[in-house]
Amino acid sequence: MASLNVYSVLVVLFLTCGAIMATKENDQIIKENNCKTTVGLSCVLEAFTSIFNTRSISNKSCGELVVLGKVCHSALVKRTFENPLFKGLNPVTIIAKSIQTWNNCLALINSPSPSA
């Protein structure tokens, strides 16, 4: 539970401080694609912990992430590296996990529903 609280704080800091620290390129992508976001905080937290930790992401949150779009997803993940809180992260690992989360969500959303 404490781990969840830590990630909640990090997500909030990411969302608030990240806007100040973002490069113009990512800001422009986020602005042009209207990425400031319809994704709920719980889904942001799930996606964040899926990428930056080893947690899973729910079907609901995957749906919201896919609706957000890959361009926005990538820009928001890249924006994280600009935040001093995440300076020590390995970008190659995080980008790989980001792609894995995106691909898993896309496969989940595009898979046919089981018959009743």
C-alpha positions in Angstrom: 0.0 0.0 0.0 2.9 2.4 0.8 4.3 1.6 -2.7 1.0 2.6 -4.3 1.0 5.9 -2.3 4.6 6.6 -3.5 3.6 6.0 -7.1 0.5 8.2 -6.6 2.7 11.0 -5.4 5.1 10.5 -8.3 2.3 10.5 -10.8 0.9 13.7 -9.4 4.3 15.3 -9.4 4.9 14.0 -13.0 1.6 15.6 -14.2 2.2 18.9 -12.4 5.9 19.4 -12.6 6.3 17.6 -15.9 4.4 20.4 -17.7 7.0 22.9 -16.5 10.0 20.7 -17.4 8.9 19.4 -20.8 10.8 20.4 -23.9 9.1 22.4 -26.5 9.0 19.4 -28.9 7.1 17.2 -26.5 4.9 20.1 -25.5 4.1 20.8 -29.1 3.2 17.1 -29.8 1.0 17.0 -26.7 -0.7 20.3 -27.6 -1.2 19.5 -31.3 -2.6 16.0 -30.5 -4.8 17.3 -27.6 -3.1 14.8 -25.2 -4.0 16.6 -22.0 -6.0 14.0 -21.3 -9.3 12.3 -20.9 -7.5 9.4 -19.2 -8.6 9.0 -15.6 -6.1 9.3 -12.8 -6.5 5.7 -11.9 -5.6 4.7 -15.4 -2.7 7.0 -15.5 -1.4 5.4 -12.3 -1.9 1.9 -13.8 -0.1 2.8 -17.0 2.7 4.5 -15.1 3.3 1.5 -12.7 3.1 -0.9 -15.7 5.9 1.0 -17.4 8.0 2.1 -14.4 7.4 -1.0 -12.3 6.2 -4.5 -12.9 2.5 -4.0 -12.3 -0.3 -4.9 -14.7 -2.8 -2.6 -16.4 -6.5 -3.3 -16.4 -8.6 -3.8 -19.5 -10.4 -0.5 -18.8 -7.1 1.4 -18.5 -5.8 -0.2 -21.6 -8.9 1.0 -23.5 -8.3 4.5 -22.3 -4.6 4.4 -23.2 -5.4 3.1 -26.7 -8.0 5.9 -27.2 -5.4 8.4 -26.1 -3.2 7.2 -28.9 0.4 6.1 -29.5 1.7 9.5 -30.3 0.4 10.9 -27.0 1.5 7.9 -25.1 5.0 8.2 -26.4 5.2 12.0 -25.9 4.0 11.7 -22.3 6.5 8.9 -21.5 9.4 10.9 -23.1 8.3 13.9 -21.0 9.0 11.8 -17.9 12.7 11.8 -18.7 12.7 15.6 -18.5 11.5 15.5 -14.9 14.4 15.6 -12.4 12.6 13.0 -10.3 13.3 10.4 -13.0 16.8 11.5 -13.9 18.4 8.1 -12.9 16.1 6.0 -15.0 17.5 4.0 -17.9 15.7 5.5 -21.0 16.2 2.3 -23.1 14.6 0.2 -20.5 11.7 2.6 -19.9 11.0 3.0 -23.6 11.1 -0.8 -24.1 8.6 -1.2 -21.2 6.5 1.6 -22.7 6.3 -0.1 -26.0 5.5 -3.4 -24.4 2.7 -1.8 -22.4 1.3 -0.2 -25.5 1.5 -3.4 -27.6 -0.1 -5.5 -24.8 -3.0 -3.0 -24.5 -3.4 -2.8 -28.3 -3.5 -6.6 -28.5 -6.0 -6.8 -25.7 -8.3 -4.1 -27.1 -8.1 -5.6 -30.6 -8.7 -9.2 -29.5 -12.2 -10.6 -30.0 -14.4 -10.9 -27.0 -15.0 -14.5 -25.8 -18.4 -15.9 -26.7 -20.9 -16.2 -23.9 
